Amino acid sequence: MSLGETVRRIRKMKRIKLKYICGNEIDNGNYWRFEQGKSSISADTFYQIIQNLNVSMEEFSLYHNNFAPDKLSQWGKRMIKAFQVLDHEQLETIAKLTLDEFNKTQQIKYQHLYYLAMIYLCSIKKEPFDPTWISQLKDYLMNCEQWGYYEVSLFNNSLFCLGDLDTILTLYKRMYKSYLRSKSIHKTPNEEIMLATNIIAMCLMQKSYSKAQEINSLIQSQEIEERSMFARTLLLWCDGLINKIVYKKDEGLEQINMTINIMETLKMDSTAKMFKRWKERLLGTNK
């Protein structure tokens, strides 16, 4: 399906009149030829059409691909689940799929996912992994000036293998500054808060309490909407860790247990299990 055909399909489904698509800036004849696949248009004109259709670029992509799931997102979710349940066969499958896709398209996102799948696989099999996998991921993030959802997610998923805490904190500060600049396009802050949650846990494990407090202060100061329930639950968890481990307050343990109870109540089973493991590692099994 051509871009013009997708535009026509959306226009028909939404029943938007042509005059509202073209407005005062787009020539009707050029638009009709574009819809019919008989001519191309400039990127500026295409962007204007998307705006006038009242869809985001992400939504347009879904329409254009007949609502087929995005490969990167689909494989990424499978990879995380496989890692959580220690399924090395699934990780091997994902590594092959992503490497094949990278060789076919040369899109760097598939190479990144291949590196992650191989790192996860080696981790659960307790085998050494190729250091170039990590260096490629680190270089990409270090060289990135403006972070989007993709970079935050990549950082979060590669966090445990990036090396020393100073490097991780440097990357986090780059991400945070970038996030503040583009905050308005982030519909929910789940990935950013999850990243901070993981880094706080790492700081506490290495007894870098001041750094853990600093990051917790940053995320607690953010305005999180009520509908962002998962992000708010993570904030409760982080506050609990700081209160219990740093300040030795009993209320911290109550906050930690409340976080896990919320996850279990909402049937977030794999996430609840992961946080229980974090609780045991950070507090000890007898807490």
VEXPATI-203219 format. One line per 5 residues: number of its first residue (from 1); for each residue x, y, z of C-alpha. Coordinates in pm, whole numbers. Layout:
NUM = X/Y/Z  ...
REM end
This chain:
1 = 0/0/0  137/344/-95  147/636/148  -124/807/-56  -350/504/-35
6 = -302/496/343  -390/864/364  -705/803/160  -799/508/379  -766/714/699
11 = -955/1009/546  -1241/780/443  -1252/605/780  -1259/935/967  -1495/1092/712
16 = -1293/1412/702  -1381/1642/415  -1114/1716/158  -1115/2088/234  -1003/2014/589
21 = -719/1793/467  -584/2039/214  -666/2357/404  -527/2675/253  -176/2539/191
26 = -212/2218/-11  -321/2216/-376  -624/1992/-429  -493/1854/-757  -156/1761/-610
31 = -330/1598/-318  -556/1386/-541  -261/1266/-749  -78/1175/-427  -378/977/-299
36 = -393/786/-626  -22/707/-609  47/905/-928  279/1165/-775  493/1228/-472
41 = 484/1521/-232  738/1698/-15  806/1590/342  660/1921/465  334/1862/277
46 = 312/1503/399  362/1620/758  84/1876/713  -151/1608/580  -77/1387/881
51 = -155/1678/1110  -482/1747/929  -581/1380/955  -552/1411/1334  -318/1114/1369
56 = 32/1079/1507  315/938/1299  299/624/1514  -74/585/1441  -16/645/1070
61 = 249/372/1070  -2/129/1223  -259/209/954  5/184/681  113/-162/803
66 = -246/-287/842  -207/-287/1222  66/-550/1208  272/-540/1531  604/-362/1514
71 = 880/-622/1493  1116/-438/1725  854/-395/1995  728/-752/1958  1073/-910/1970
76 = 1182/-680/2252  892/-790/2471  963/-1154/2395  1329/-1101/2482  1253/-943/2820
81 = 1005/-1217/2910  1253/-1487/2803  1524/-1330/3018  1294/-1307/3319  1207/-1679/3299
86 = 1562/-1783/3191  1445/-1921/2854  1770/-1950/2657  1604/-2117/2356  1372/-1819/2308
91 = 1668/-1582/2338  1856/-1779/2073  1553/-1751/1843  1526/-1375/1896  1900/-1331/1838
96 = 1870/-1510/1502  1561/-1313/1399  1715/-977/1481  2049/-1056/1317  1872/-1169/999
101 = 1659/-852/1002  1966/-633/1049  2151/-803/763  1845/-750/543  1766/-388/634
106 = 2085/-250/793  1865/-75/1051  2074/-25/1362  1784/-89/1599  1786/-457/1501
111 = 2160/-478/1559  2109/-332/1906  1839/-588/1984  2066/-865/1861  2341/-747/2097
116 = 2097/-738/2389  1959/-1084/2314  2313/-1227/2300  2416/-1048/2621  2107/-1180/2800
121 = 2169/-1528/2664  2531/-1533/2778  2427/-1394/3115  2180/-1673/3197  2418/-1937/3058
126 = 2699/-1780/3265  2920/-1751/2960  3150/-1461/2862  3015/-1228/2597  3179/-1029/2324
131 = 3284/-689/2471  3216/-520/2137  2843/-579/2193  2855/-358/2501  3091/-100/2353
136 = 2861/-56/2050  2561/7/2273  2755/241/2501  2898/440/2209  2554/486/2057
141 = 2412/623/2384  2716/839/2459  2698/1002/2115  2324/1067/2129  2237/1431/2201
146 = 1858/1403/2205  1712/1096/2372  1370/959/2283  1176/658/2404  1402/426/2203
151 = 1723/545/2373  1569/535/2722  1447/181/2662  1784/73/2519  1966/221/2819
156 = 1729/52/3061  1762/-288/2896  2143/-272/2878  2193/-116/3221  2337/-414/3404
161 = 2612/-473/3149  2734/-118/3083  3008/-135/3345  3095/106/3621  2843/317/3809
166 = 3007/647/3704  2940/569/3336  2580/479/3414  2525/799/3612  2680/1007/3333
171 = 2441/851/3082  2149/900/3318  2217/1272/3350  2235/1304/2971  1905/1122/2944
176 = 1743/1336/3214  1841/1667/3053  1716/1543/2718  1394/1417/2876  1322/1758/3028
181 = 1361/1922/2685  1116/1680/2520  889/1608/2817  574/1715/2633  598/1426/2383
186 = 625/1160/2653  268/1043/2712  361/838/3019  690/844/3210  697/470/3283
191 = 1022/390/3102  1209/691/3248  1094/611/3604  1174/241/3558  1524/337/3446
196 = 1572/556/3754  1437/273/3972  1698/31/3839  1981/282/3882  1876/359/4241
201 = 1888/-14/4315  2238/-34/4167  2352/265/4372  2218/110/4692  2385/-224/4620
206 = 2717/-42/4582  2639/169/4893  2646/489/4690  2369/633/4905  2413/998/4811
211 = 2373/916/4440  2063/708/4513  1915/998/4709  1999/1242/4430  1822/1039/4163
216 = 1526/971/4390  1491/1344/4455  1488/1410/4079  1210/1163/4005  1004/1248/4313
221 = 1001/1614/4203  840/1528/3869  470/1587/3817  325/1243/3749  -40/1232/3640
226 = -280/1010/3830  -339/791/3525  30/694/3529  -34/434/3799  274/222/3725
231 = 507/524/3744  351/628/4075  392/276/4209  762/289/4118  798/621/4299
236 = 653/458/4610  906/173/4575  1200/412/4540  1093/617/4840  1061/295/5037
241 = 1413/185/4947  1562/520/5048  1364/532/5373  1453/174/5471  1814/143/5355
246 = 1944/498/5388  1735/644/5670  1664/312/5851  1294/397/5881  1039/119/5933
251 = 792/298/5708  1028/221/5421  957/-151/5449  584/-77/5455  620/122/5132
256 = 820/-158/4968  564/-424/5065  278/-197/4955  441/-164/4612  458/-541/4568
261 = 101/-581/4696  -23/-331/4436  153/-524/4159  8/-855/4279  -341/-705/4310
266 = -318/-581/3951  -196/-929/3845  140/-793/3729  286/-1133/3814  623/-1126/3635
271 = 690/-769/3751  595/-853/4111  832/-1152/4106  1112/-933/3974  1060/-677/4251
276 = 1049/-951/4514  1391/-1063/4393  1514/-705/4417  1376/-682/4771  1562/-998/4874
281 = 1888/-877/4721  1866/-531/4870  1719/-607/5211  1792/-973/5272  1554/-1266/5279
286 = 1464/-1218/5646  1327/-866/5606
REM end
